[in-house]
Amino acid sequence: MRFSILLLLLALGVPHIVAAGETPVVVKAMEEYMDFNEYGSSLIWPEQIPAEDWKNVFVVDARDAPQFDKEHIPGAINIEWRQAIARRNEIPRDRMVVVYCNSGSLSAQAVFALRLLGWDNVKVLQDGFEGWKKKGGFDANQRASGPAPAGH
């Protein structure tokens, strides 16, 4: 656990905190967040968002620029996960924000950091971009709530 926190802090560009050892303010903020947060409050599955609601979601692709340029969720902006803190003022607080990477692991780090800073409207797209495509993209909600295929 401590190793993961150190990696997160290094990734977020906070080497002075890591070098100084545990910083009580940082530890307290993380403890309070972890104690308060409910499982799933920072997660969302593609099938939870109806196609017509995607236009109201601020979508962040947390992958690197070459991956974003190759393919991304239409309407997404590219803020690489390592830049989430530095570019946080580009991320709105007044509507749902969905952050994704390929599988959800790097975007989860960005969302964790943003939530610690008070962005309670930010969610990780569970299973990332690959899961979004497999589940039908913008139509994942309709597919999930539609009738089962014949023979099932």
VOKOLKOL-912267 format. One record per residue (C-alpha): residue number from 0; residue in three letters; x, y, z. Coordinates in nm, 2 decimals. Example, Ala and Ser with C-alpha at 12.3 -4.5 7.8 and 13.67 -1.06 7.14 Angstrom:
! VOKOLKOL-912267
  num  residu       x       y       z
    0     ALA    1.23   -0.45    0.78
    1     SER    1.37   -0.11    0.71
//
This chain:
! VOKOLKOL-912267
  num  residu       x       y       z
    0     MET    0.00    0.00    0.00
    1     ARG    0.27    0.25    0.10
    2     PHE    0.46    0.17   -0.22
    3     SER    0.15    0.24   -0.43
    4     ILE    0.10    0.58   -0.25
    5     LEU    0.46    0.67   -0.31
    6     LEU    0.43    0.58   -0.68
    7     LEU    0.11    0.78   -0.71
    8     LEU    0.28    1.09   -0.55
    9     LEU    0.58    1.05   -0.78
   10     ALA    0.35    1.02   -1.08
   11     LEU    0.17    1.33   -0.98
   12     GLY    0.49    1.53   -0.96
   13     VAL    0.52    1.55   -0.58
   14     PRO    0.87    1.41   -0.52
   15     HIS    0.94    1.65   -0.23
   16     ILE    0.66    1.49   -0.03
   17     VAL    0.79    1.14   -0.10
   18     ALA    1.15    1.24   -0.01
   19     ALA    1.03    1.38    0.32
   20     GLY    0.86    1.06    0.42
   21     GLU    0.50    1.05    0.53
   22     THR    0.34    1.38    0.54
   23     PRO    0.06    1.39    0.80
   24     VAL   -0.16    1.63    0.60
   25     VAL   -0.14    1.40    0.29
   26     VAL   -0.20    1.08    0.50
   27     LYS   -0.50    1.24    0.67
   28     ALA   -0.65    1.36    0.34
   29     MET   -0.62    1.01    0.20
   30     GLU   -0.76    0.84    0.51
   31     GLU   -1.06    1.07    0.52
   32     TYR   -1.13    1.02    0.15
   33     MET   -1.10    0.64    0.18
   34     ASP   -1.32    0.63    0.50
   35     PHE   -1.59    0.85    0.34
   36     ASN   -1.59    0.70   -0.01
   37     GLU   -1.84    0.43   -0.09
   38     TYR   -1.75    0.15   -0.32
   39     GLY   -1.85    0.24   -0.67
   40     SER   -1.90    0.61   -0.61
   41     SER   -1.61    0.69   -0.84
   42     LEU   -1.69    0.42   -1.09
   43     ILE   -1.93    0.41   -1.38
   44     TRP   -2.00    0.14   -1.64
   45     PRO   -2.08    0.22   -2.00
   46     GLU   -2.42    0.06   -1.97
   47     GLN   -2.52    0.31   -1.70
   48     ILE   -2.51    0.60   -1.94
   49     PRO   -2.80    0.63   -2.19
   50     ALA   -2.69    0.73   -2.54
   51     GLU   -2.87    1.06   -2.52
   52     ASP   -2.69    1.15   -2.19
   53     TRP   -2.34    1.12   -2.33
   54     LYS   -2.37    1.47   -2.47
   55     ASN   -2.39    1.61   -2.12
   56     VAL   -2.09    1.42   -1.99
   57     PHE   -1.74    1.57   -2.00
   58     VAL   -1.53    1.29   -2.12
   59     VAL   -1.15    1.28   -2.06
   60     ASP   -0.92    1.03   -2.24
   61     ALA   -0.63    0.98   -2.00
   62     ARG   -0.42    0.79   -2.25
   63     ASP   -0.12    0.94   -2.43
   64     ALA   -0.16    1.16   -2.73
   65     PRO   -0.07    0.89   -3.00
   66     GLN   -0.34    0.65   -2.86
   67     PHE   -0.59    0.94   -2.84
   68     ASP   -0.51    1.04   -3.20
   69     LYS   -0.55    0.68   -3.32
   70     GLU   -0.90    0.63   -3.17
   71     HIS   -1.10    0.78   -2.88
   72     ILE   -1.46    0.82   -2.76
   73     PRO   -1.61    1.10   -2.98
   74     GLY   -1.62    1.43   -2.79
   75     ALA   -1.35    1.33   -2.55
   76     ILE   -1.06    1.56   -2.47
   77     ASN   -0.71    1.43   -2.41
   78     ILE   -0.56    1.49   -2.07
   79     GLU   -0.30    1.23   -2.00
   80     TRP   -0.34    1.08   -1.66
   81     ARG   -0.01    1.22   -1.54
   82     GLN   -0.14    1.57   -1.63
   83     ALA   -0.47    1.55   -1.44
   84     ILE   -0.35    1.76   -1.15
   85     ALA   -0.17    2.02   -1.36
   86     ARG   -0.47    2.06   -1.59
   87     ARG   -0.74    2.02   -1.33
   88     ASN   -0.88    2.37   -1.40
   89     GLU   -0.99    2.24   -1.74
   90     ILE   -1.21    1.99   -1.58
   91     PRO   -1.56    2.11   -1.48
   92     ARG   -1.71    2.07   -1.14
   93     ASP   -2.07    2.13   -1.24
   94     ARG   -2.14    1.81   -1.45
   95     MET   -2.04    1.45   -1.46
   96     VAL   -1.69    1.39   -1.57
   97     VAL   -1.59    1.04   -1.70
   98     VAL   -1.22    0.96   -1.73
   99     TYR   -1.10    0.66   -1.92
  100     CYS   -0.78    0.49   -2.03
  101     ASN   -0.75    0.15   -2.21
  102     SER   -0.86   -0.06   -1.91
  103     GLY   -0.93    0.17   -1.62
  104     SER   -0.62    0.14   -1.41
  105     LEU   -0.44    0.47   -1.51
  106     SER   -0.76    0.67   -1.52
  107     ALA   -0.83    0.54   -1.17
  108     GLN   -0.51    0.71   -1.05
  109     ALA   -0.61    1.04   -1.21
  110     VAL   -0.97    1.02   -1.06
  111     PHE   -0.83    0.93   -0.72
  112     ALA   -0.61    1.24   -0.72
  113     LEU   -0.88    1.47   -0.85
  114     ARG   -1.13    1.34   -0.59
  115     LEU   -0.88    1.41   -0.31
  116     LEU   -0.87    1.77   -0.45
  117     GLY   -1.25    1.80   -0.43
  118     TRP   -1.37    1.69   -0.77
  119     ASP   -1.66    1.47   -0.65
  120     ASN   -1.82    1.46   -0.99
  121     VAL   -1.53    1.26   -1.15
  122     LYS   -1.57    0.89   -1.23
  123     VAL   -1.36    0.62   -1.38
  124     LEU   -1.51    0.44   -1.69
  125     GLN   -1.50    0.08   -1.57
  126     ASP   -1.32   -0.14   -1.82
  127     GLY   -1.19    0.17   -2.00
  128     PHE   -1.20    0.23   -2.37
  129     GLU   -1.17   -0.14   -2.46
  130     GLY   -1.47   -0.22   -2.24
  131     TRP   -1.67    0.07   -2.38
  132     LYS   -1.61   -0.06   -2.74
  133     LYS   -1.70   -0.42   -2.65
  134     LYS   -2.02   -0.32   -2.47
  135     GLY   -2.14   -0.12   -2.77
  136     GLY   -2.00    0.23   -2.71
  137     PHE   -2.28    0.49   -2.68
  138     ASP   -2.54    0.21   -2.73
  139     ALA   -2.41    0.01   -2.43
  140     ASN   -2.71    0.12   -2.21
  141     GLN   -2.97    0.02   -2.48
  142     ARG   -2.80   -0.31   -2.54
  143     ALA   -2.79   -0.38   -2.16
  144     SER   -3.15   -0.30   -2.11
  145     GLY   -3.29   -0.44   -2.43
  146     PRO   -3.44   -0.79   -2.46
  147     ALA   -3.22   -1.09   -2.44
  148     PRO   -3.12   -1.24   -2.78
  149     ALA   -3.34   -1.54   -2.90
  150     GLY   -3.24   -1.86   -2.74
  151     HIS   -3.12   -1.71   -2.41
//
